[in-house]
């Protein structure tokens, strides 16, 4: 309810010209088959080693991706389109400034080779969409043939929905492993500002760029540089 109240407050403030930036549209009900979420504040949940208890819902057995660094102030229960459940915690993290090692690195992003460092070291991305594209297209064609509202269509929809998270998870895992390594090993990280607006007009090129996750990598480098006290710079071409 608090999120809904905030959404409506932003909408009305935008309509009255009291909110800067793009005009905010009114909140919409989420489709039942799309991603669903619910947020719980500090009085609405408890956490222990193996379970998380949510108010009016009950206990969830948890497989932790990593230990919580501090006491969480809120938690969001997320159900994605593939019927997977996740818990996302808001926690306070102290900066972990690393010693200055005087190292500077430049990074050139590309399609054939994901990243080439100024040292000559190269990294190839897994390109999960390219590997699963045939399977995804087949599942989407099968979905389009099913009658709307039927049980068979729902099963076909879930088959499509399960492919997308696998693609995203593979890409994110690669980027989460590469970005901290670059940040930890270098004091200054320099990345060329890529003008992708012209590239995305080409359908095949746009798909390749999306598959690689250039923007996600840039955001991860920026966030991790802030966390560890590194200097992250973006330069013009």
NORVENKA-V369789 format. One record per residue. N is the residue number from 1. PHI is phi in whole degrees, 0 to 359 (* if undefined). Layout:
# NORVENKA-V369789
N_PHI, N_PHI
This chain:
# NORVENKA-V369789
1_*, 2_295, 3_296, 4_295, 5_298, 6_297, 7_298, 8_291, 9_298, 10_295, 11_296, 12_293, 13_295, 14_293, 15_298, 16_269, 17_76, 18_269, 19_240, 20_283, 21_93, 22_296, 23_295, 24_268, 25_274, 26_294, 27_295, 28_241, 29_291, 30_284, 31_294, 32_299, 33_268, 34_269, 35_295, 36_243, 37_209, 38_214, 39_255, 40_236, 41_273, 42_303, 43_272, 44_255, 45_203, 46_227, 47_232, 48_226, 49_298, 50_244, 51_224, 52_237, 53_256, 54_252, 55_303, 56_66, 57_242, 58_123, 59_272, 60_239, 61_285, 62_245, 63_253, 64_284, 65_283, 66_195, 67_295, 68_286, 69_286, 70_201, 71_293, 72_286, 73_266, 74_201, 75_219, 76_244, 77_272, 78_237, 79_244, 80_271, 81_294, 82_266, 83_65, 84_262, 85_250, 86_225, 87_241, 88_245, 89_258, 90_260, 91_228, 92_267, 93_241, 94_278, 95_300, 96_243, 97_297, 98_270, 99_299, 100_289, 101_258, 102_65, 103_273, 104_237, 105_228, 106_251, 107_235, 108_248, 109_269, 110_213, 111_266, 112_295, 113_245, 114_301, 115_219, 116_242, 117_275, 118_294, 119_280, 120_100, 121_289, 122_238, 123_229, 124_258, 125_279, 126_289, 127_50, 128_295, 129_293, 130_300, 131_288, 132_251, 133_296, 134_297, 135_295, 136_294, 137_297, 138_297, 139_295, 140_291, 141_295, 142_298, 143_296, 144_295, 145_274, 146_277, 147_289, 148_298, 149_90, 150_274, 151_294, 152_295, 153_293, 154_296, 155_296, 156_294, 157_297, 158_294, 159_296, 160_294, 161_297, 162_284, 163_285, 164_300, 165_297, 166_297, 167_296, 168_295, 169_296, 170_297, 171_295, 172_295, 173_299, 174_298, 175_292, 176_289, 177_273, 178_284, 179_299, 180_292, 181_296, 182_299, 183_291, 184_293, 185_273, 186_223, 187_281, 188_238, 189_242, 190_243, 191_236, 192_287, 193_285, 194_270, 195_273, 196_273, 197_300, 198_285, 199_291, 200_288, 201_290, 202_275, 203_300, 204_293, 205_293, 206_299, 207_296, 208_295, 209_296, 210_298, 211_294, 212_283, 213_80, 214_304, 215_296, 216_298, 217_296, 218_299, 219_296, 220_294, 221_299, 222_296, 223_295, 224_288, 225_294, 226_297, 227_295, 228_257, 229_73, 230_262, 231_258, 232_253, 233_233, 234_242, 235_248, 236_286, 237_290
